[in-house]
Each structure stands twice: as C-alpha cells, then as structure tokens.
Amino acid sequence: METSSLTLLALSLVLGLTLGAGLGLLGGMGMGRSRERVRTATLEGQLALVTAERDTLRQGAADTAALDGLVGPLRESLDQLRRSAEQANLQRTAAESALRTHMEQVQSRYDSLESATRQIAGALAKGQTRGQWGEMQLEQLLDHAGLIEGTHYRRQDTKLHSGNQLRPDVVIRMPGGGEILIDAKFPFDAYWTAAGADDPVQRDQALRKHAADLLSRAKELSAKGYSESPSSPDFVVMFLPLESLLSAALDVDGLLLEQAFDRRVIPATPTTMLALLRTVGFAYERKLMADNAEEIRQVGAEMLNRLAVLVEHLEGLRRGLAQAVTGYNDFVGSFERNALTQARRMRALGVASQRSLEPPAEVDLTPRAVAGSR
C-alpha cells in the first residue's frame, strides 16, 4: 500500500511540473531569450529531481518486496511461538489443577493420620488397651519367628507359685524343658507427653518420668515372682513394642538396664525380642533334627531285624528245597531198582505193554544259599 501511494505522489509531481512548464512557456513567449534559458535550466533541474525521485521510489518498492520476504518467515515463527505459548499455558493450567488436587489429597490424608494418631494416643492412655497392643505386636513377632501357638507357646496361661497367681501374657516352651515368661504391659503416658513437648525442659522432665515409670514396672514384675517359677530360666521378659521406649529412657538414665537386671527383669524391644524368639525357633529345629535322627536310627535297626528274619525264612526254604531234591533223587533210584527191574523181567517173560516205562531224570540242581545267611 505504501508503494502505491508513493507512485501516485510521483505521478502527481510529474504532472504538476509538466503543466507548470507548459504554462511558463505560454506565458513567456514575449519575454527575452535569457529568461527562457533560465526557465529551461529550471525545468531541466526539476526533471532531474523527478527522475531521481522515480528511481528512489523504484528502489523502495524493491526493498519493500525484500522486506516482505524477510517478514513472512518471521511472522510464521511468531505464530508458531504464539501457539506454543497457548499450549504451554493449557499444560500449566492442567498441572496446577492436578497439583491442587494432589495437595488436597495430601491434606486429607494428613488430617486422617492426625486423627488416627490422636485415637491411638487416646487408646494407649488406657492400661488395658496398651497391654492388648503390646500382645498384638508380640504375636506378630512370634509369627515371624515361626513359632506356633499351642505347640511352642501359650497365651494368658495362669500359673500358681508360692500362693501367688501368675498370669504372663505369653509363655514360650523351650525345647528340652523350661519356659520363658513374657509380660507385654508397658508405661506410655510420660513418653507421649515428652514426644509432644516443645519446651526442652518439659521434654527432659517427661523423659525422666518415663524412665522412672519403666523402672517401677520392672519392680512390679519382680515383685510378682515370675523368675522364681521352677520352669523359668531365672528371669522374666518385659516387652516394649517400640524401640524408642527403651532408648529414650536410657538417654536420661544410663543405669536403667542394670537396675532391671538386678531384679531379674529383661527389657526387650522388637529387635531383641525377635532375636530371642528366632533363637528358640532354631533350637526347636535342631531338636527336631536330633529327634528325627534318633527315629531314623531306630527305624533302621528295626528294618535290619526284620530283614534278618526274612533271611532265616529264606534259608529254611532253601534247605527244604535241598531236602526235596534229595528225596526226589532217592525216590528215582528206588524206583529204578525196585519197580523198573521187575517190569523188565515181566516184559522178558512175554507180558506185553502198549507204553514203555522209562525212569524219570534226576534233579542235579542245588538251591543257592543266601549270601551272609550263615
């Protein structure tokens, strides 16, 4: 459009100059030659100027065409960039929506976890519930160790000793005799208070209270006389279902274990309890192998005795066969001497017979003796 406008402007300029020149000529016919020369020179200058403007306009048109050639790919690149930006904007919107949904799900799960944690904490605040939870954790460890209830251990087994009624949570039967008594009740209130305390001083006080509660629980178990049971190996196990229950107490009272050991009480966390239970399971496996080996030895000895009896019967059968062969051969010899001799004499005297009498063959086979039967 700029090229057309420039062209129209140039044409208008050329027409104007031409008309001006013609009017100048008509009006100056009566003037002198010098004046005509001046006007002629002026017209020539104006014509040169128009020619230059025309060339400039032509060069501008060529530059415009070249510029269009350069602008075209740039315009396509800009369009492609615009489309990419729109696509990225759509993807960003979808990602923000998915992230918002995920954050809402995380928040919902966090709320559920927080609610469940409060419920667990409230439940563990009751001694009976704590005991049930400890028993459940202990039962899982028993399963991991491969021990079977009724065969390797008993639960809630009431025992009487020195007039005291003992009721440990789990009684493990040891291979070869003896029992391990386990109590699964544990203190938790002070530990939970320490876990939720923001003040270091309050946390330290709560942990010291927790260590004192563990020692008090060990004293209670010691007073019950579990370790004095004739079948017990001189100690009772105090099961703590969380590793931190013991480690947190030891951080503030390094003599806790020694004081518990002096009272014949062994605090056990899931790690140490699993090691103890797997040791018992390994002992059962070894005992089973030993029992199987003894049973195999007994079965083998019985089988050898039965084979000896069979050999004796087989030897008796061999002797019977040998006696039968001897009796058969003796019978054949007696038959030849007594019966056939008389038959031949009768035939020689003229007694006719349609069938001939031939002695049976002797048996010259000897029954084979069983190797090692003698």
HELIX and SHEET records of a PDB file:
HELIX    1   1 GLU A    2  GLY A   27  1                                  26    
HELIX    2   2 ARG A   33  LEU A  124  1                                  92    
HELIX    3   3 GLY A  127  HIS A  144  1                                  18    
HELIX    4   4 ASP A  189  ALA A  195  1                                   7    
HELIX    5   5 PRO A  200  LYS A  224  1                                  25    
HELIX    6   6 TYR A  226  GLU A  228  5                                   3    
HELIX    7   7 GLU A  243  VAL A  252  1                                  10    
HELIX    8   8 LEU A  256  ASP A  262  1                                   7    
HELIX    9   9 PRO A  270  SER A  334  1                                  65    
HELIX   10  10 PHE A  335  LEU A  340  3                                   6    
HELIX   11  11 THR A  341  ALA A  348  1                                   8    
SHEET    1   A 5 TYR A 153  ARG A 155  0                                        
SHEET    2   A 5 VAL A 170  ARG A 173 -1                                        
SHEET    3   A 5 GLU A 179  ASP A 183 -1                                        
SHEET    4   A 5 VAL A 236  PHE A 239  1                                        
SHEET    5   A 5 VAL A 265  ALA A 268  1                                        
SHEET    1   B 2 LYS A 159  HIS A 161  0                                        
SHEET    2   B 2 ASN A 164  LEU A 166 -1                                        
END                                                                             
